[in-house]
Each structure stands twice: as structure tokens, then as C-alpha cells.
């Protein structure tokens, strides 16, 4: 008769290790108490097949507030977003049509964002106000304030 004891012991050890790795430290799931990003954390960007390659998966920024622009009702919200130089900004298209978020000086551009899709871009390193539009609907305006 074959004993299953070594297999059970190995399974129990693996299960214990997996549960220990998944448990939080009390400071937030997957975030170490020192504020550093856990290797288990990652940021994902949902992109539709029609979306530009400008929308890529980017690592989560440690300690940074969520920098987000929402497109809804043919408008950018907020109309002005304050960011630090080189920070990643997430753009969510909640409209039923495609849009872009393109700097007037072309220093940043999400490419076409399909309805319901998400894209990211990197804010300029040059401080000051950077205006942008939707190239598909040029009446849509916004500003990134880099400071």
C-alpha cells in the first residue's frame, strides 16, 4: 500500500506559503508597511484592439495619488489636472465614441481611445501648463499643470 503522507505534507507546506504570501501586513493588501510597492502589485491598462500602442501597461507609482482624466459627455474631467514632472496619467473613456487626449504641442498623446477603454501617457518634464485637445473632437479642451 502506497503512503500519501509525503505528498500531503508537501501540499500543506505549499498552501501555507501561498496563504502567507497573500495575507496583507495591515497597511493594505499587497503593500508593505514602508510604502514600497510589492512585487506582487502591478498596474494594468485595459486596451481595446482598436486602441493605439501608446496605451501600455505601466508599473504602479509608489506613494503617488491616482492621476486620472475621465472623458464623459464630450468633456475632460477634471478640466485641469495638477501633476508632477514625468508622472503617469491614466485616461478613461466613458463615452460611446472614440477620443484622444493630445497635447497642443504634441508632447504627449494617448492615441485613439475606444469607448470604455483606458490609456496612459507620461506628463511632460517641463513645468507649467500644457493644453490638450481631442483631435477627433477639437472643441474638447483640457490642461495638464506640471509643477
C-alpha positions in Angstrom: 0.0 0.0 0.0 1.4 3.4 -1.0 1.6 6.2 1.6 0.4 9.6 0.6 1.9 11.3 3.7 4.9 13.0 1.9 2.5 14.4 -0.8 0.1 15.7 1.9 3.0 17.3 3.8 4.3 19.0 0.7 0.8 20.2 -0.3 0.3 21.6 3.2 3.6 23.5 3.1 2.8 24.9 -0.3 -0.7 26.0 0.8 0.8 27.7 3.9 3.3 29.5 1.8 0.7 30.7 -0.6 -1.6 31.9 2.1 1.3 33.8 3.8 2.2 35.5 0.6 -1.4 36.6 0.0 -2.0 38.0 3.5 -1.7 41.7 4.0 0.5 43.3 6.6 -2.3 45.5 7.8 -1.3 48.5 5.7 -3.2 47.5 2.6 -3.4 44.4 0.5 -0.1 43.7 -1.2 1.5 47.0 0.1 4.4 46.7 2.6 4.1 48.9 5.6 7.1 51.0 4.5 5.1 52.3 1.5 7.2 50.4 -1.1 5.4 48.7 -4.0 5.2 45.0 -3.5 6.5 42.8 -6.3 3.0 41.3 -6.4 1.4 44.6 -7.3 1.0 45.7 -10.9 -1.0 48.2 -12.8 -2.9 47.0 -15.8 -4.3 49.0 -18.7 -7.3 47.7 -20.5 -7.0 48.4 -24.2 -9.3 47.5 -27.0 -7.8 46.1 -30.2 -8.5 49.5 -32.0 -6.5 51.4 -29.4 -3.2 52.9 -30.1 0.0 51.3 -28.8 0.5 54.4 -26.7 -1.6 52.7 -24.1 0.7 50.3 -22.4 0.8 48.6 -19.0 2.9 50.6 -16.6 4.1 49.9 -13.1 2.2 51.4 -10.2 3.9 54.5 -8.8 4.8 54.1 -5.2 3.1 56.6 -2.9 1.6 58.6 -5.8 -2.1 59.6 -5.8 -4.1 58.4 -8.7 -3.7 60.8 -11.6 -6.7 60.3 -13.8 -8.6 62.1 -16.5 -12.1 60.9 -17.4 -13.7 61.5 -20.7 -17.5 61.7 -20.4 -20.2 63.7 -22.2 -17.6 65.0 -24.7 -15.6 66.7 -21.9 -12.4 66.0 -20.0 -12.7 65.9 -16.2 -11.0 67.4 -14.4 -10.6 70.3 -16.9 -7.2 71.0 -15.3 -5.1 68.2 -13.7 -2.1 69.0 -11.5 0.8 66.5 -11.9 4.5 66.2 -11.2 7.0 66.1 -14.0 7.1 62.8 -15.7 4.2 61.2 -13.8 1.9 58.7 -15.5 -1.6 59.8 -16.1 -4.5 57.4 -16.8 -7.3 58.4 -19.2 -10.6 56.5 -19.1 -13.0 57.0 -22.0 -16.6 56.6 -20.6 -18.2 58.0 -23.8 -19.9 55.9 -26.5 -17.4 57.2 -29.1 -13.6 57.2 -29.5 -11.5 60.1 -28.3 -7.8 61.2 -28.0 -6.0 63.2 -25.4 -3.3 65.0 -27.4 -1.1 67.9 -26.3 -1.3 71.0 -28.4 2.5 70.8 -28.9 2.3 67.0 -29.4 4.5 66.4 -26.3 2.0 63.7 -25.2 -0.7 61.7 -26.9 -2.8 58.8 -25.9 -3.7 57.8 -29.5 -7.3 56.8 -30.1 -9.1 55.5 -27.0 -12.0 53.3 -27.9 -15.3 53.6 -25.9 -14.9 52.0 -22.5 -11.1 51.7 -22.9 -8.2 53.1 -20.8 -4.9 54.6 -21.9 -1.9 56.2 -20.2 0.6 58.9 -21.0 3.6 60.4 -19.3 3.3 64.0 -18.3 6.0 66.4 -19.7 9.0 67.1 -17.5 8.8 70.8 -18.3 6.8 72.7 -15.6 3.9 74.9 -16.5 0.5 74.5 -18.1 0.2 72.2 -21.1 -3.0 72.4 -23.0 -4.5 69.4 -24.8 -7.5 68.5 -27.1 -9.3 65.6 -28.5 -8.0 65.5 -32.1 -11.3 63.8 -33.2 -13.4 66.5 -31.4 -11.3 69.6 -31.3 -13.9 71.5 -29.2 -12.8 69.3 -26.3 -10.1 71.1 -24.2 -8.1 70.4 -21.1 -4.9 71.4 -19.3 -2.1 69.4 -17.5 -0.5 71.7 -14.9 3.0 70.3 -14.3 4.5 71.6 -11.1 
